[in-house]
């Protein structure tokens, strides 16, 4: 379920609600996925801040990849 979408320049962040249980944010750059972070114990405000920080360039690609649990996102 699509929840919120944030965009700036070549970066996008899409927040979704997973199984009506927790929020997840997918991070993209140049229309390619960088990573997806689950936020099971965080507030909506926290996840929105993460999405905005990604789009503003504050959150790095390294940070997103470090917190991504689904590593097959990176296989080519």
DSSP file (Angstrom, degrees, kcal/mol; ACC not computed):
  #  RESIDUE AA STRUCTURE BP1 BP2  ACC     N-H-->O    O-->H-N    N-H-->O    O-->H-N    TCO  KAPPA ALPHA  PHI   PSI    X-CA   Y-CA   Z-CA
    1    1 A X              0   0    0      0, 0.0    16,-1.2     0, 0.0     2,-0.2   0.000 360.0 360.0 360.0 123.2    0.0    0.0    0.0
    2    2 A X  E     +A   16   0A   0     14,-0.2    14,-0.2     1,-0.2     3,-0.1  -0.526 360.0 166.8 -71.0 133.4    1.5    3.4   -1.1
    3    3 A X  E     -     0   0A   0     12,-2.1     2,-0.3     1,-0.4    13,-0.2   0.784  57.8 -10.3-116.1 -59.9    1.5    5.8    1.8
    4    4 A X  E     -A   15   0A   0     11,-1.8    11,-2.8     2,-0.0     2,-0.4  -0.992  53.2-156.9-144.6 148.4    3.7    8.8    1.0
    5    5 A X  E     -A   14   0A   0     -2,-0.3     2,-0.4     9,-0.2     9,-0.2  -0.996   8.2-171.5-129.7 133.1    6.1    9.7   -1.8
    6    6 A X  E     +A   13   0A   0      7,-2.9     7,-2.3    -2,-0.4     2,-0.4  -0.957   7.4 179.8-122.9 140.9    8.9   12.3   -1.5
    7    7 A X  E     +A   12   0A   0     -2,-0.4     2,-0.3     5,-0.2     5,-0.2  -1.000  12.9 161.8-143.7 142.0   11.0   13.5   -4.4
    8    8 A X  E >   -A   11   0A   0      3,-2.4     3,-2.6    -2,-0.4     2,-0.1  -0.861  67.2 -43.0-157.9 127.5   13.8   16.0   -4.9
    9    9 A X  T 3  S-     0   0    0     -2,-0.3    47,-0.0     1,-0.3    -1,-0.0  -0.345 125.4 -18.4  53.3-118.9   16.2   16.1   -7.9
   10   10 A X  T 3  S+     0   0    0     -2,-0.1    20,-2.8    45,-0.1    21,-0.5   0.286 119.7  91.8-101.2   9.8   17.2   12.5   -8.7
   11   11 A X  E <   +AB   8  29A   0     -3,-2.6    -3,-2.4    18,-0.2     2,-0.3  -0.849  47.4 178.7-111.7 143.4   16.2   11.0   -5.3
   12   12 A X  E     -AB   7  28A   0     16,-2.1    16,-2.9    -2,-0.4     2,-0.4  -0.976   9.8-167.5-135.9 150.7   12.9    9.5   -4.2
   13   13 A X  E     -AB   6  27A   0     -7,-2.3    -7,-2.9    -2,-0.3     2,-0.5  -0.990   5.8-166.6-137.3 130.8   11.6    7.9   -1.0
   14   14 A X  E     -AB   5  26A   0     12,-2.4    12,-2.7    -2,-0.4     2,-0.5  -0.972   5.8-156.8-122.7 121.1    8.3    6.0   -0.8
   15   15 A X  E     +AB   4  25A   0    -11,-2.8   -12,-2.1    -2,-0.5   -11,-1.8  -0.822  16.7 180.0 -96.9 131.3    6.8    5.1    2.5
   16   16 A X  E     -AB   2  24A   0      8,-2.9     8,-2.4    -2,-0.5     2,-0.6  -0.927  29.2-125.6-128.8 155.4    4.4    2.1    2.6
   17   17 A X  E     - B   0  23A   0    -16,-1.2     2,-0.6    -2,-0.3     3,-0.2  -0.903  28.3-148.4 -98.9 121.1    2.4    0.4    5.3
   18   18 A X  E >>  - B   0  22A   0      4,-3.2     3,-2.8    -2,-0.6     4,-1.4  -0.815  69.4 -26.3 -99.2 120.6    3.3   -3.3    5.4
   19   19 A X  T 34 S-     0   0    0     -2,-0.6    -1,-0.2     1,-0.3    -2,-0.0   0.773 108.9 -74.6  51.4  31.4    0.5   -5.7    6.5
   20   20 A X  T 34 S+     0   0    0     -3,-0.2    -1,-0.3     2,-0.2     3,-0.1   0.745 124.9  90.4  55.0  24.6   -1.2   -2.9    8.5
   21   21 A X  T <4 S+     0   0    0     -3,-2.8     2,-0.3     1,-0.4    -2,-0.2   0.775  86.3   0.3-117.2 -44.6    1.6   -3.4   11.0
   22   22 A X  E  <  -B   18   0A   0     -4,-1.4    -4,-3.2    19,-0.0    -1,-0.4  -0.960  65.0-105.5-149.4 162.5    4.7   -1.2   10.3
   23   23 A X  E     -BC  17  39A   0     16,-0.9    16,-3.1    -2,-0.3     2,-0.3  -0.648  28.6-172.3 -92.7 149.2    6.1    1.4    8.0
   24   24 A X  E     -BC  16  38A   0     -8,-2.4    -8,-2.9    -2,-0.3     2,-0.5  -0.985   8.7-152.8-137.4 144.9    8.7    0.8    5.4
   25   25 A X  E     -BC  15  37A   0     12,-2.7    12,-2.7    -2,-0.3     2,-0.5  -0.985   1.7-157.6-125.7 129.6   10.6    3.2    3.3
   26   26 A X  E     -BC  14  36A   0    -12,-2.7   -12,-2.4    -2,-0.5     2,-0.5  -0.891  12.7-152.8-103.4 132.4   12.1    2.5   -0.1
   27   27 A X  E     -BC  13  35A   0      8,-3.1     7,-3.5    -2,-0.5     8,-1.4  -0.905  14.3-177.1-112.8 130.6   14.9    4.8   -1.3
   28   28 A X  E     -BC  12  33A   0    -16,-2.9   -16,-2.1    -2,-0.5     2,-0.4  -0.922  13.1-172.8-127.4 148.8   15.7    5.4   -4.9
   29   29 A X  E >  S-BC  11  32A   0      3,-2.6     3,-1.6    -2,-0.3   -18,-0.2  -0.977  81.2  -4.3-139.8 130.7   18.3    7.4   -6.9
   30   30 A X  T 3  S-     0   0    0    -20,-2.8   -19,-0.1    -2,-0.4     3,-0.1   0.880 129.6 -60.3  53.7  40.9   18.1    7.9  -10.6
   31   31 A X  T 3  S+     0   0    0    -21,-0.5     2,-0.4     1,-0.2    -1,-0.3   0.627 115.5 113.4  63.7  16.6   15.1    5.6  -10.7
   32   32 A X  E <  S-C   29   0A   0     -3,-1.6    -3,-2.6     0, 0.0    -1,-0.2  -0.952  73.2-110.7-117.7 139.6   17.1    2.7   -9.2
   33   33 A X  E     -C   28   0A   0     -2,-0.4    -5,-0.3    -5,-0.2     3,-0.1  -0.451  29.2-179.9 -70.2 134.9   16.5    1.3   -5.8
   34   34 A X  E     -     0   0A   0     -7,-3.5     2,-0.3     1,-0.4    -6,-0.2   0.757  62.3 -48.0 -98.6 -37.9   19.2    1.9   -3.3
   35   35 A X  E     -C   27   0A   0     -8,-1.4    -8,-3.1    32,-0.0    -1,-0.4  -0.974  41.5-123.0 177.8 173.8   17.6    0.1   -0.4
   36   36 A X  E     -C   26   0A   0     -2,-0.3    33,-0.6   -10,-0.2     2,-0.5  -0.978  22.0-162.9-141.7 123.5   14.5   -0.5    1.7
   37   37 A X  E     -C   25   0A   0    -12,-2.7   -12,-2.7    -2,-0.4     2,-0.3  -0.917  10.2-143.7-114.0 131.5   14.3    0.0    5.5
   38   38 A X  E     -C   24   0A   0     -2,-0.5   -14,-0.2    29,-0.4     2,-0.2  -0.728   9.1-168.2 -87.6 140.2   11.7   -1.4    7.8
   39   39 A X  E >   +C   23   0A   0    -16,-3.1     3,-1.0    -2,-0.3   -16,-0.9  -0.575  22.5 156.1-126.1  67.7   10.7    0.8   10.7
   40   40 A X  T 3  S+     0   0    0      1,-0.2    -1,-0.1    -2,-0.2   -16,-0.1   0.773  78.8  34.6 -68.2 -25.8    8.6   -1.5   13.0
   41   41 A X  T 3  S+     0   0    0     -3,-0.1     2,-0.3   -18,-0.1    -1,-0.2   0.136 100.8  95.4-115.8  20.5    9.2    0.5   16.2
   42   42 A X  S <  S-     0   0    0     -3,-1.0   -19,-0.3   -19,-0.1    -3,-0.1  -0.807  71.2-114.0-115.3 154.0    9.3    4.1   14.8
   43   43 A X     >  -     0   0    0     -2,-0.3     4,-1.9     1,-0.1     5,-0.2  -0.338  30.1-110.4 -77.1 162.3    6.6    6.7   14.5
   44   44 A X  H  > S+     0   0    0      1,-0.2     4,-2.6     2,-0.2     5,-0.2   0.898 120.5  57.0 -57.8 -40.9    5.3    8.0   11.2
   45   45 A X  H  > S+     0   0    0      1,-0.2     4,-2.3     2,-0.2    -1,-0.2   0.900 105.0  50.8 -58.4 -42.8    7.0   11.3   11.9
   46   46 A X  H  > S+     0   0    0      2,-0.2     4,-2.0     1,-0.2    -1,-0.2   0.919 111.7  46.8 -60.7 -45.5   10.4    9.5   12.3
   47   47 A X  H  X S+     0   0    0     -4,-1.9     4,-2.4     2,-0.2    -2,-0.2   0.884 110.5  52.1 -68.4 -38.9    9.9    7.7    8.9
   48   48 A X  H  X S+     0   0    0     -4,-2.6     4,-2.7     2,-0.2     5,-0.2   0.912 108.3  52.2 -61.7 -42.3    8.9   10.9    7.2
   49   49 A X  H  X S+     0   0    0     -4,-2.3     4,-2.7    -5,-0.2    -2,-0.2   0.908 108.9  50.3 -59.5 -41.8   12.1   12.6    8.5
   50   50 A X  H  X S+     0   0    0     -4,-2.0     4,-2.2     2,-0.2    -2,-0.2   0.927 111.1  48.5 -62.2 -45.0   14.1    9.7    7.1
   51   51 A X  H  X S+     0   0    0     -4,-2.4     4,-2.2     1,-0.2    -2,-0.2   0.922 113.9  46.0 -61.3 -45.2   12.5   10.1    3.7
   52   52 A X  H  X S+     0   0    0     -4,-2.7     4,-2.1     1,-0.2     6,-0.2   0.896 110.2  53.7 -65.7 -39.8   13.0   13.8    3.7
   53   53 A X  H  X>S+     0   0    0     -4,-2.7     5,-2.2    -5,-0.2     6,-1.5   0.882 108.9  50.0 -62.8 -37.8   16.6   13.4    4.8
   54   54 A X  H ><5S+     0   0    0     -4,-2.2     3,-1.3     4,-0.2    -2,-0.2   0.955 111.7  46.9 -63.0 -49.9   17.3   11.0    1.9
   55   55 A X  H 3<5S+     0   0    0     -4,-2.2    -2,-0.2     1,-0.3    -1,-0.2   0.813 111.9  51.0 -64.4 -30.2   15.8   13.4   -0.6
   56   56 A X  H 3<5S-     0   0    0     -4,-2.1    -1,-0.3    -5,-0.2    -2,-0.2   0.540 116.2-113.5 -83.6  -7.7   17.8   16.3    0.8
   57   57 A X  T <<5S+     0   0    0     -3,-1.3    -3,-0.2    -4,-0.5    -2,-0.1   0.561  87.7 114.3  87.2   8.0   21.0   14.4    0.6
   58   58 A X      < +     0   0    0     -5,-2.2     2,-0.4    -6,-0.2    -4,-0.2   0.906  67.1  61.7 -77.4 -43.9   21.5   14.2    4.4
   59   59 A X  S    S-     0   0    0     -6,-1.5     2,-0.1    -9,-0.2    -2,-0.1  -0.712  86.5-139.8 -84.1 132.7   21.0   10.4    4.5
   60   60 A X     >  -     0   0    0     -2,-0.4     4,-1.9     1,-0.1     5,-0.1  -0.459  18.9-116.6 -92.5 163.3   23.7    8.6    2.5
   61   61 A X  H  > S+     0   0    0      1,-0.2     4,-2.6     2,-0.2     5,-0.2   0.877 117.1  57.2 -61.1 -38.7   23.5    5.6    0.3
   62   62 A X  H  > S+     0   0    0      1,-0.2     4,-2.3     2,-0.2    -1,-0.2   0.906 105.3  49.9 -60.3 -43.0   25.9    3.8    2.7
   63   63 A X  H  > S+     0   0    0      2,-0.2     4,-1.4     1,-0.2    -1,-0.2   0.928 110.9  49.0 -61.8 -46.1   23.4    4.4    5.6
   64   64 A X  H  X S+     0   0    0     -4,-1.9     4,-0.7     1,-0.2     3,-0.4   0.934 112.9  47.1 -60.4 -46.4   20.5    3.1    3.5
   65   65 A X  H >< S+     0   0    0     -4,-2.6     3,-0.6     1,-0.2    -1,-0.2   0.863 107.4  57.2 -65.6 -35.4   22.4   -0.1    2.5
   66   66 A X  H 3< S+     0   0    0     -4,-2.3    -1,-0.2     1,-0.2    -2,-0.2   0.831 113.0  40.2 -63.4 -31.9   23.6   -0.7    6.1
   67   67 A X  H 3< S+     0   0    0     -4,-1.4     2,-0.5    -3,-0.4   -29,-0.4   0.453  89.5 106.4 -98.5  -2.1   20.0   -0.8    7.3
   68   68 A X    <<  -     0   0    0     -4,-0.7   -31,-0.2    -3,-0.6     3,-0.1  -0.680  44.1-176.2 -80.4 124.1   18.5   -2.7    4.4
   69   69 A X        +     0   0    0    -33,-0.6     2,-1.6    -2,-0.5    -1,-0.2   0.759  69.2  75.2 -90.1 -28.1   17.8   -6.3    5.4
   70   70 A X    >   +     0   0    0    -34,-0.4     3,-1.7     1,-0.2    -1,-0.2  -0.615  59.9 175.0 -88.3  82.1   16.7   -7.6    2.0
   71   71 A X  G >   +     0   0    0     -2,-1.6     3,-1.9     1,-0.3     4,-0.2   0.659  64.6  78.3 -68.5 -16.7   20.1   -7.8    0.4
   72   72 A X  G >  S+     0   0    0      1,-0.3     3,-0.9     2,-0.2    -1,-0.3   0.613  74.8  79.9 -69.0  -7.8   18.9   -9.4   -2.8
   73   73 A X  G <  S+     0   0    0     -3,-1.7    -1,-0.3     1,-0.2    -2,-0.2   0.776  93.3  50.2 -62.2 -24.7   17.8   -5.9   -3.8
   74   74 A X  G <  S+     0   0    0     -3,-1.9    -1,-0.2    -4,-0.1    -2,-0.2   0.504  83.9 108.8 -95.7  -5.6   21.4   -5.3   -4.7
   75   75 A X    <         0   0    0     -3,-0.9    -3,-0.0    -4,-0.2     0, 0.0  -0.459 360.0 360.0 -74.9 146.5   22.0   -8.4   -6.8
   76   76 A X              0   0    0     -2,-0.1    -1,-0.1     0, 0.0    -4,-0.0   0.392 360.0 360.0-116.9 360.0   22.3   -7.8  -10.5
